[in-house]
Amino acid sequence: MAPSFPPSTRRELLLRNLPLRGSLLRALREFFWEEGFLEVETPIACASPGVEVHLSPFRLEGPGLRHESRWLTTSPEFHMKRLLATGMDRIFQVTRAFRAGERGDRHNPEFTIVEWYRVGVDYRAIQDDCERLVQHLARVLGIRESPEIPSVRAALILEGPWPRTSFQEAFRRAGAPDPFPLDPEARDLLLVERVEPTLGRGRPEFLVEYPADQASLARLSERDPRVAERFELYGAGLELANGFTEVLDADEYLRRCREDLEARRALGLVEPPVDMRYVEALRSGLPPCAGVALGFDRVAMLLLGAARIDEVLAFPFEDA
């Protein structure tokens, strides 16, 4: 259900937060330009939105779509990595993404996503990028701590270093069972209900080394094949970003897609097509790389002291 505000409060929030949001967007681009990244643009309407079980894509209909379906993008990742396969090495994008059925204090079906990719690094370098980016944005606002929201979110010290906590250690710290023997569904439930609220207390925190069956598109660790080189960034229990060292093997990618599609079929979910153009990019030789998707609206929530995502959006879903 969408949050509601008295008209006067809504107007006051817009007049305060939208100029600050604009300043954050400008500063974000300046950060990447100064780091030598190229800003790119990729399609909003795409041939495949991804097949991961947690995704609920919007399908487009109408004249001209009879021969090949199109979907609103859930993430620009496939197109951006196809650009890496052509020879680019540092790219970023600020764009809209769409996920159906996601609505609440932290979710809007249409949201702003920031993605970036670097060739020749692993997920640890991308974690460092995230830390420096958020700290840069905080300096633009003149803050060293995120604002406290009583009964919602504690203040966070934004200076580094930010802790990197393994998935297994986070479960142990929260008093939850060892995650590796657990059924994935039971593990996800524990993550949401018991572990996530403990993450990012005092300072933002990276949750790293996800179990291999939650690798998404991440490479498995050579040191410990039980875990994937995947991370999520949390601030006071608020998930801000999801990134990984990319899996490069086309056959492994297709195997994971088949598993996801089987799971979607069992749940009665729509089964989008696999992005075969991306498979071709993998087969042509996607270079070793890593990247991340960062939810800009949630970062704005954290830095501006917003309890609900609607407080940092000009037009939430119901008003669009």
C-alpha atoms as a printed R data frame, in Angstrom:
    type eleno elety resid chain resno      x       y       z
1   ATOM     1    CA   MET     A     1  0.000   0.000   0.000
2   ATOM     2    CA   ALA     A     2  1.273   3.457  -0.893
3   ATOM     3    CA   PRO     A     3  2.076   5.865   1.931
4   ATOM     4    CA   SER     A     4 -0.140   8.939   2.176
5   ATOM     5    CA   PHE     A     5  0.673  12.478   3.286
6   ATOM     6    CA   PRO     A     6 -1.473  15.509   4.090
7   ATOM     7    CA   PRO     A     7 -1.247  17.870   1.061
8   ATOM     8    CA   SER     A     8  0.724  20.492   2.991
9   ATOM     9    CA   THR     A     9  3.243  17.934   4.210
10  ATOM    10    CA   ARG     A    10  3.676  16.507   0.716
11  ATOM    11    CA   ARG     A    11  4.345  19.966  -0.704
12  ATOM    12    CA   GLU     A    12  6.851  20.759   2.033
13  ATOM    13    CA   LEU     A    13  8.689  17.476   1.401
14  ATOM    14    CA   LEU     A    14  8.921  18.150  -2.335
15  ATOM    15    CA   LEU     A    15 10.211  21.683  -1.853
16  ATOM    16    CA   ARG     A    16 12.883  20.452   0.536
17  ATOM    17    CA   ASN     A    17 13.958  17.153  -0.971
18  ATOM    18    CA   LEU     A    18 13.763  17.578  -4.744
19  ATOM    19    CA   PRO     A    19 16.443  20.315  -4.929
20  ATOM    20    CA   LEU     A    20 18.666  18.200  -2.680
21  ATOM    21    CA   ARG     A    21 18.007  15.136  -4.834
22  ATOM    22    CA   GLY     A    22 19.066  17.165  -7.877
23  ATOM    23    CA   SER     A    23 22.295  18.142  -6.133
24  ATOM    24    CA   LEU     A    24 22.995  14.482  -5.357
25  ATOM    25    CA   LEU     A    25 22.443  13.481  -8.987
26  ATOM    26    CA   ARG     A    26 24.840  16.158 -10.194
27  ATOM    27    CA   ALA     A    27 27.452  15.161  -7.612
28  ATOM    28    CA   LEU     A    28 27.059  11.487  -8.516
29  ATOM    29    CA   ARG     A    29 27.835  12.174 -12.162
30  ATOM    30    CA   GLU     A    30 30.788  14.359 -11.189
31  ATOM    31    CA   PHE     A    31 32.177  11.488  -9.096
32  ATOM    32    CA   PHE     A    32 32.156   9.102 -12.043
33  ATOM    33    CA   TRP     A    33 33.455  11.641 -14.537
34  ATOM    34    CA   GLU     A    34 36.397  12.405 -12.237
35  ATOM    35    CA   GLU     A    35 37.071   8.649 -11.931
36  ATOM    36    CA   GLY     A    36 37.339   8.314 -15.714
37  ATOM    37    CA   PHE     A    37 34.014   6.556 -16.341
38  ATOM    38    CA   LEU     A    38 32.022   6.943 -19.543
39  ATOM    39    CA   GLU     A    39 28.310   7.588 -19.100
40  ATOM    40    CA   VAL     A    40 26.252   5.325 -21.368
41  ATOM    41    CA   GLU     A    41 22.593   4.871 -22.213
42  ATOM    42    CA   THR     A    42 20.861   1.552 -22.856
43  ATOM    43    CA   PRO     A    43 17.269   0.588 -23.785
44  ATOM    44    CA   ILE     A    44 14.336   0.930 -21.420
45  ATOM    45    CA   ALA     A    45 12.331  -1.494 -23.599
46  ATOM    46    CA   CYS     A    46 14.376  -4.691 -23.875
47  ATOM    47    CA   ALA     A    47 14.142  -8.220 -25.273
48  ATOM    48    CA   SER     A    48 14.801  -9.836 -21.869
49  ATOM    49    CA   PRO     A    49 14.368  -8.395 -18.363
50  ATOM    50    CA   GLY     A    50 16.246 -11.315 -16.801
51  ATOM    51    CA   VAL     A    51 14.836 -14.584 -15.511
52  ATOM    52    CA   GLU     A    52 15.782 -14.524 -11.825
53  ATOM    53    CA   VAL     A    53 12.978 -15.794  -9.630
54  ATOM    54    CA   HIS     A    54 12.631 -12.622  -7.553
55  ATOM    55    CA   LEU     A    55 12.062 -10.389 -10.611
56  ATOM    56    CA   SER     A    56  8.523  -9.384 -11.632
57  ATOM    57    CA   PRO     A    57  8.858  -7.576 -14.966
58  ATOM    58    CA   PHE     A    58  6.343  -5.437 -16.848
59  ATOM    59    CA   ARG     A    59  5.602  -6.775 -20.336
60  ATOM    60    CA   LEU     A    60  4.869  -4.311 -23.141
61  ATOM    61    CA   GLU     A    61  1.978  -4.890 -25.528
62  ATOM    62    CA   GLY     A    62  0.690  -3.217 -28.671
63  ATOM    63    CA   PRO     A    63  1.255  -2.864 -32.424
64  ATOM    64    CA   GLY     A    64  4.742  -3.739 -33.558
65  ATOM    65    CA   LEU     A    65  5.347  -6.241 -30.754
66  ATOM    66    CA   ARG     A    66  3.828  -9.308 -32.401
67  ATOM    67    CA   HIS     A    67  7.096 -10.856 -33.577
68  ATOM    68    CA   GLU     A    68  9.356 -10.241 -30.601
69  ATOM    69    CA   SER     A    69  8.244  -9.376 -27.084
70  ATOM    70    CA   ARG     A    70  9.573  -6.362 -25.222
71  ATOM    71    CA   TRP     A    71  9.768  -5.743 -21.494
72  ATOM    72    CA   LEU     A    72 10.501  -2.737 -19.338
73  ATOM    73    CA   THR     A    73 14.026  -3.150 -18.065
74  ATOM    74    CA   THR     A    74 14.535  -4.377 -14.512
75  ATOM    75    CA   SER     A    75 18.230  -3.453 -14.771
76  ATOM    76    CA   PRO     A    76 20.549  -2.248 -17.556
77  ATOM    77    CA   GLU     A    77 23.170  -4.867 -16.692
78  ATOM    78    CA   PHE     A    78 22.971  -7.083 -19.785
79  ATOM    79    CA   HIS     A    79 23.333  -4.197 -22.203
80  ATOM    80    CA   MET     A    80 26.120  -2.614 -20.185
81  ATOM    81    CA   LYS     A    81 28.123  -5.829 -20.126
82  ATOM    82    CA   ARG     A    82 27.573  -6.203 -23.860
83  ATOM    83    CA   LEU     A    83 29.289  -2.819 -24.158
84  ATOM    84    CA   LEU     A    84 32.200  -4.126 -22.073
85  ATOM    85    CA   ALA     A    85 32.504  -6.984 -24.569
86  ATOM    86    CA   THR     A    86 33.070  -4.407 -27.343
87  ATOM    87    CA   GLY     A    87 36.132  -3.011 -25.555
88  ATOM    88    CA   MET     A    88 34.890  -0.411 -23.056
89  ATOM    89    CA   ASP     A    89 36.399  -0.650 -19.603
90  ATOM    90    CA   ARG     A    90 34.733   1.835 -17.199
91  ATOM    91    CA   ILE     A    91 31.080   2.690 -17.751
92  ATOM    92    CA   PHE     A    92 28.221   3.982 -15.628
93  ATOM    93    CA   GLN     A    93 24.567   4.763 -16.112
94  ATOM    94    CA   VAL     A    94 21.778   6.556 -14.251
95  ATOM    95    CA   THR     A    95 18.440   5.301 -15.532
96  ATOM    96    CA   ARG     A    96 14.944   4.117 -14.710
97  ATOM    97    CA   ALA     A    97 14.180   0.498 -13.914
98  ATOM    98    CA   PHE     A    98 10.834  -1.210 -13.371
99  ATOM    99    CA   ARG     A    99  9.712  -4.092 -11.171
100 ATOM   100    CA   ALA     A   100  6.056  -4.986 -10.814
101 ATOM   101    CA   GLY     A   101  4.497  -5.729  -7.464
102 ATOM   102    CA   GLU     A   102  7.139  -3.880  -5.475
103 ATOM   103    CA   ARG     A   103  5.373  -1.118  -3.533
104 ATOM   104    CA   GLY     A   104  5.853   0.075   0.011
105 ATOM   105    CA   ASP     A   105  7.891   2.355   2.213
106 ATOM   106    CA   ARG     A   106 11.111   1.219   0.482
107 ATOM   107    CA   HIS     A   107  9.792   0.272  -2.967
108 ATOM   108    CA   ASN     A   108  8.289   2.019  -5.966
109 ATOM   109    CA   PRO     A   109  7.640  -0.034  -9.141
110 ATOM   110    CA   GLU     A   110  9.523   2.613 -11.144
111 ATOM   111    CA   PHE     A   111 12.820   3.649  -9.578
112 ATOM   112    CA   THR     A   112 16.190   5.207 -10.354
113 ATOM   113    CA   ILE     A   113 19.064   2.778 -10.613
114 ATOM   114    CA   VAL     A   114 22.776   3.568 -10.858
115 ATOM   115    CA   GLU     A   115 24.945   0.857 -12.377
116 ATOM   116    CA   TRP     A   116 28.634   0.814 -13.088
117 ATOM   117    CA   TYR     A   117 31.141  -1.755 -14.325
118 ATOM   118    CA   ARG     A   118 34.920  -1.971 -14.375
119 ATOM   119    CA   VAL     A   119 37.141  -4.326 -16.339
120 ATOM   120    CA   GLY     A   120 40.041  -6.069 -14.629
121 ATOM   121    CA   VAL     A   121 38.797  -5.839 -11.026
122 ATOM   122    CA   ASP     A   122 36.757  -7.996  -8.673
123 ATOM   123    CA   TYR     A   123 33.889  -7.181  -6.339
124 ATOM   124    CA   ARG     A   124 36.167  -5.796  -3.662
125 ATOM   125    CA   ALA     A   125 37.091  -2.836  -5.871
126 ATOM   126    CA   ILE     A   126 33.398  -2.158  -6.505
127 ATOM   127    CA   GLN     A   127 32.757  -2.166  -2.759
128 ATOM   128    CA   ASP     A   128 35.437   0.507  -2.426
129 ATOM   129    CA   ASP     A   129 33.690   2.505  -5.170
130 ATOM   130    CA   CYS     A   130 30.388   2.327  -3.285
131 ATOM   131    CA   GLU     A   131 31.983   3.535  -0.078
132 ATOM   132    CA   ARG     A   132 33.729   6.469  -1.717
133 ATOM   133    CA   LEU     A   133 30.650   7.423  -3.756
134 ATOM   134    CA   VAL     A   134 28.284   7.600  -0.778
135 ATOM   135    CA   GLN     A   135 30.876   9.515   1.234
136 ATOM   136    CA   HIS     A   136 31.281  11.956  -1.676
137 ATOM   137    CA   LEU     A   137 27.517  12.517  -1.776
138 ATOM   138    CA   ALA     A   138 27.439  13.082   1.970
139 ATOM   139    CA   ARG     A   139 30.171  15.729   1.697
140 ATOM   140    CA   VAL     A   140 28.113  17.550  -0.938
141 ATOM   141    CA   LEU     A   141 25.302  17.769   1.624
142 ATOM   142    CA   GLY     A   142 27.756  18.820   4.323
143 ATOM   143    CA   ILE     A   143 27.080  15.829   6.579
144 ATOM   144    CA   ARG     A   144 29.297  13.192   8.204
145 ATOM   145    CA   GLU     A   145 26.403  11.186   9.587
146 ATOM   146    CA   SER     A   146 23.123  10.160   8.040
147 ATOM   147    CA   PRO     A   147 20.129  11.743   9.813
148 ATOM   148    CA   GLU     A   148 18.384   9.773  12.524
149 ATOM   149    CA   ILE     A   149 14.683   8.977  12.062
150 ATOM   150    CA   PRO     A   150 13.227   8.065  15.479
151 ATOM   151    CA   SER     A   151 11.662   4.580  15.561
152 ATOM   152    CA   VAL     A   152 12.667   4.055  11.896
153 ATOM   153    CA   ARG     A   153 16.411   4.375  11.369
154 ATOM   154    CA   ALA     A   154 19.381   5.266  13.551
155 ATOM   155    CA   ALA     A   155 22.037   7.737  12.474
156 ATOM   156    CA   LEU     A   156 25.048   6.229  10.727
157 ATOM   157    CA   ILE     A   157 28.654   7.367  10.767
158 ATOM   158    CA   LEU     A   158 29.576   7.555   7.075
159 ATOM   159    CA   GLU     A   159 33.350   7.758   7.445
160 ATOM   160    CA   GLY     A   160 35.197   4.561   6.616
161 ATOM   161    CA   PRO     A   161 36.274   1.940   6.655
162 ATOM   162    CA   TRP     A   162 32.920   0.188   6.392
163 ATOM   163    CA   PRO     A   163 32.843  -3.406   7.646
164 ATOM   164    CA   ARG     A   164 32.745  -6.366   5.254
165 ATOM   165    CA   THR     A   165 30.810  -9.178   6.926
166 ATOM   166    CA   SER     A   166 30.424 -12.660   5.484
167 ATOM   167    CA   PHE     A   167 26.944 -14.097   5.012
168 ATOM   168    CA   GLN     A   168 27.739 -16.874   7.470
169 ATOM   169    CA   GLU     A   169 29.083 -14.480  10.100
170 ATOM   170    CA   ALA     A   170 26.036 -12.199   9.754
171 ATOM   171    CA   PHE     A   171 23.729 -15.152  10.510
172 ATOM   172    CA   ARG     A   172 25.850 -16.164  13.495
173 ATOM   173    CA   ARG     A   173 25.867 -12.608  14.828
174 ATOM   174    CA   ALA     A   174 22.064 -12.402  14.524
175 ATOM   175    CA   GLY     A   175 21.640 -15.660  16.455
176 ATOM   176    CA   ALA     A   176 20.387 -17.474  13.348
177 ATOM   177    CA   PRO     A   177 21.406 -21.005  12.263
178 ATOM   178    CA   ASP     A   178 24.286 -21.667   9.876
179 ATOM   179    CA   PRO     A   179 22.836 -20.580   6.508
180 ATOM   180    CA   PHE     A   180 24.582 -23.153   4.329
181 ATOM   181    CA   PRO     A   181 22.594 -26.289   5.300
182 ATOM   182    CA   LEU     A   182 19.281 -24.412   5.137
183 ATOM   183    CA   ASP     A   183 16.692 -24.663   2.411
184 ATOM   184    CA   PRO     A   184 16.988 -21.480   0.291
185 ATOM   185    CA   GLU     A   185 13.434 -20.412   1.104
186 ATOM   186    CA   ALA     A   186 13.980 -20.782   4.842
187 ATOM   187    CA   ARG     A   187 17.310 -19.000   4.522
188 ATOM   188    CA   ASP     A   188 15.714 -16.058   2.693
189 ATOM   189    CA   LEU     A   189 13.065 -15.759   5.390
190 ATOM   190    CA   LEU     A   190 15.693 -15.659   8.121
191 ATOM   191    CA   LEU     A   191 17.726 -13.135   6.159
192 ATOM   192    CA   VAL     A   192 14.800 -10.740   5.886
193 ATOM   193    CA   GLU     A   193 13.336 -11.186   9.360
194 ATOM   194    CA   ARG     A   194 16.386 -11.665  11.580
195 ATOM   195    CA   VAL     A   195 19.591 -10.779   9.773
196 ATOM   196    CA   GLU     A   196 18.873  -7.701   7.663
197 ATOM   197    CA   PRO     A   197 17.690  -5.600  10.633
198 ATOM   198    CA   THR     A   198 21.146  -6.135  12.207
199 ATOM   199    CA   LEU     A   199 23.103  -4.999   9.158
200 ATOM   200    CA   GLY     A   200 24.626  -1.569   8.826
201 ATOM   201    CA   ARG     A   201 24.334  -0.508  12.436
202 ATOM   202    CA   GLY     A   202 26.623   2.365  13.370
203 ATOM   203    CA   ARG     A   203 28.167   2.413   9.899
204 ATOM   204    CA   PRO     A   204 27.061   1.137   6.483
205 ATOM   205    CA   GLU     A   205 28.057  -2.508   6.073
206 ATOM   206    CA   PHE     A   206 28.794  -4.856   3.194
207 ATOM   207    CA   LEU     A   207 27.287  -8.347   3.350
208 ATOM   208    CA   VAL     A   208 29.664 -10.558   1.333
209 ATOM   209    CA   GLU     A   209 30.241 -14.180   0.329
210 ATOM   210    CA   TYR     A   210 26.687 -15.250  -0.427
211 ATOM   211    CA   PRO     A   211 25.978 -19.001  -0.632
212 ATOM   212    CA   ALA     A   212 26.638 -20.384  -4.117
213 ATOM   213    CA   ASP     A   213 22.953 -21.073  -4.722
214 ATOM   214    CA   GLN     A   214 22.320 -17.348  -4.277
215 ATOM   215    CA   ALA     A   215 25.104 -16.328  -6.638
216 ATOM   216    CA   SER     A   216 22.814 -14.561  -9.112
217 ATOM   217    CA   LEU     A   217 25.315 -13.665 -11.881
218 ATOM   218    CA   ALA     A   218 28.351 -13.749  -9.596
219 ATOM   219    CA   ARG     A   219 31.491 -15.816 -10.001
220 ATOM   220    CA   LEU     A   220 32.076 -18.512  -7.397
221 ATOM   221    CA   SER     A   221 35.050 -17.992  -5.127
222 ATOM   222    CA   GLU     A   222 38.188 -19.925  -6.015
223 ATOM   223    CA   ARG     A   223 39.099 -19.942  -2.326
224 ATOM   224    CA   ASP     A   224 35.777 -21.413  -1.226
225 ATOM   225    CA   PRO     A   225 33.402 -22.650  -3.963
226 ATOM   226    CA   ARG     A   226 30.555 -22.754  -1.434
227 ATOM   227    CA   VAL     A   227 30.326 -18.969  -1.732
228 ATOM   228    CA   ALA     A   228 29.927 -16.438  -4.520
229 ATOM   229    CA   GLU     A   229 31.779 -13.169  -4.972
230 ATOM   230    CA   ARG     A   230 28.600 -11.206  -4.384
231 ATOM   231    CA   PHE     A   231 27.854  -8.384  -1.965
232 ATOM   232    CA   GLU     A   232 24.999  -6.199  -0.826
233 ATOM   233    CA   LEU     A   233 25.427  -2.863   0.917
234 ATOM   234    CA   TYR     A   234 23.214  -2.036   3.898
235 ATOM   235    CA   GLY     A   235 22.645   1.098   5.931
236 ATOM   236    CA   ALA     A   236 20.648   0.620   9.148
237 ATOM   237    CA   GLY     A   237 18.927  -2.416   7.643
238 ATOM   238    CA   LEU     A   238 18.180  -0.603   4.365
239 ATOM   239    CA   GLU     A   239 19.551  -2.434   1.301
240 ATOM   240    CA   LEU     A   240 21.334   0.068  -0.934
241 ATOM   241    CA   ALA     A   241 23.276  -1.899  -3.557
242 ATOM   242    CA   ASN     A   242 23.872  -5.375  -5.003
243 ATOM   243    CA   GLY     A   243 27.082  -6.204  -6.843
244 ATOM   244    CA   PHE     A   244 29.453  -8.978  -7.817
245 ATOM   245    CA   THR     A   245 32.399 -10.257  -9.766
246 ATOM   246    CA   GLU     A   246 30.754 -11.335 -13.009
247 ATOM   247    CA   VAL     A   247 30.479 -14.946 -14.124
248 ATOM   248    CA   LEU     A   248 32.052 -15.171 -17.591
249 ATOM   249    CA   ASP     A   249 31.182 -18.703 -18.699
250 ATOM   250    CA   ALA     A   250 28.219 -18.795 -21.092
251 ATOM   251    CA   ASP     A   251 27.343 -22.405 -20.288
252 ATOM   252    CA   GLU     A   252 27.317 -21.678 -16.554
253 ATOM   253    CA   TYR     A   253 25.125 -18.639 -17.163
254 ATOM   254    CA   LEU     A   254 22.674 -20.722 -19.204
255 ATOM   255    CA   ARG     A   255 22.623 -23.417 -16.505
256 ATOM   256    CA   ARG     A   256 21.619 -20.839 -13.908
257 ATOM   257    CA   CYS     A   257 18.961 -19.466 -16.267
258 ATOM   258    CA   ARG     A   258 17.462 -22.935 -16.709
259 ATOM   259    CA   GLU     A   259 17.298 -23.402 -12.932
260 ATOM   260    CA   ASP     A   260 15.612 -20.024 -12.506
261 ATOM   261    CA   LEU     A   261 13.096 -20.742 -15.256
262 ATOM   262    CA   GLU     A   262 12.251 -24.110 -13.716
263 ATOM   263    CA   ALA     A   263 11.678 -22.393 -10.376
264 ATOM   264    CA   ARG     A   264  9.503 -19.744 -12.024
265 ATOM   265    CA   ARG     A   265  7.473 -22.463 -13.755
266 ATOM   266    CA   ALA     A   266  6.937 -24.302 -10.466
267 ATOM   267    CA   LEU     A   267  5.664 -21.084  -8.893
268 ATOM   268    CA   GLY     A   268  3.389 -20.283 -11.820
269 ATOM   269    CA   LEU     A   269  5.335 -17.128 -12.692
270 ATOM   270    CA   VAL     A   270  5.772 -15.646 -16.147
271 ATOM   271    CA   GLU     A   271  8.835 -17.026 -17.972
272 ATOM   272    CA   PRO     A   272 10.680 -14.272 -19.867
273 ATOM   273    CA   PRO     A   273 13.124 -15.271 -22.599
274 ATOM   274    CA   VAL     A   274 16.818 -15.675 -21.881
275 ATOM   275    CA   ASP     A   275 18.850 -12.811 -23.327
276 ATOM   276    CA   MET     A   276 20.643 -14.684 -26.094
277 ATOM   277    CA   ARG     A   277 22.403 -11.523 -27.250
278 ATOM   278    CA   TYR     A   278 24.080 -11.459 -23.864
279 ATOM   279    CA   VAL     A   279 24.993 -15.138 -24.240
280 ATOM   280    CA   GLU     A   280 26.644 -14.230 -27.544
281 ATOM   281    CA   ALA     A   281 28.610 -11.498 -25.738
282 ATOM   282    CA   LEU     A   282 29.796 -14.060 -23.182
283 ATOM   283    CA   ARG     A   283 30.861 -16.441 -25.929
284 ATOM   284    CA   SER     A   284 32.666 -13.653 -27.771
285 ATOM   285    CA   GLY     A   285 34.764 -13.017 -24.688
286 ATOM   286    CA   LEU     A   286 33.423 -10.752 -21.942
287 ATOM   287    CA   PRO     A   287 36.572  -9.613 -20.102
288 ATOM   288    CA   PRO     A   288 37.006 -10.199 -16.358
289 ATOM   289    CA   CYS     A   289 34.934  -7.507 -14.706
290 ATOM   290    CA   ALA     A   290 32.766  -6.539 -11.768
291 ATOM   291    CA   GLY     A   291 29.842  -4.218 -11.280
292 ATOM   292    CA   VAL     A   292 26.978  -3.109  -9.088
293 ATOM   293    CA   ALA     A   293 23.413  -1.820  -9.126
294 ATOM   294    CA   LEU     A   294 22.780   0.918  -6.575
295 ATOM   295    CA   GLY     A   295 19.306   2.142  -5.699
296 ATOM   296    CA   PHE     A   296 19.621   5.911  -5.956
297 ATOM   297    CA   ASP     A   297 16.247   6.590  -4.336
298 ATOM   298    CA   ARG     A   298 17.284   4.598  -1.260
299 ATOM   299    CA   VAL     A   299 20.622   6.382  -1.000
300 ATOM   300    CA   ALA     A   300 18.689   9.656  -1.155
301 ATOM   301    CA   MET     A   301 16.408   8.346   1.607
302 ATOM   302    CA   LEU     A   302 19.409   7.564   3.795
303 ATOM   303    CA   LEU     A   303 21.219  10.874   3.257
304 ATOM   304    CA   LEU     A   304 18.146  13.120   3.370
305 ATOM   305    CA   GLY     A   305 16.572  11.457   6.408
306 ATOM   306    CA   ALA     A   306 13.497  10.148   4.601
307 ATOM   307    CA   ALA     A   307 11.471   7.382   6.232
308 ATOM   308    CA   ARG     A   308  9.627   6.468   3.012
309 ATOM   309    CA   ILE     A   309 10.653   6.393  -0.613
310 ATOM   310    CA   ASP     A   310  7.765   8.678  -1.585
311 ATOM   311    CA   GLU     A   311  9.497  11.474   0.310
312 ATOM   312    CA   VAL     A   312 12.278  11.623  -2.299
313 ATOM   313    CA   LEU     A   313 10.143  11.066  -5.440
314 ATOM   314    CA   ALA     A   314  8.414  13.799  -7.397
315 ATOM   315    CA   PHE     A   315  5.774  11.401  -8.708
316 ATOM   316    CA   PRO     A   316  5.257   8.084  -6.880
317 ATOM   317    CA   PHE     A   317  3.612   5.272  -8.828
318 ATOM   318    CA   GLU     A   318  0.023   6.254  -8.022
319 ATOM   319    CA   ASP     A   319  0.610   9.832  -9.183
320 ATOM   320    CA   ALA     A   320  2.554   9.015 -12.346
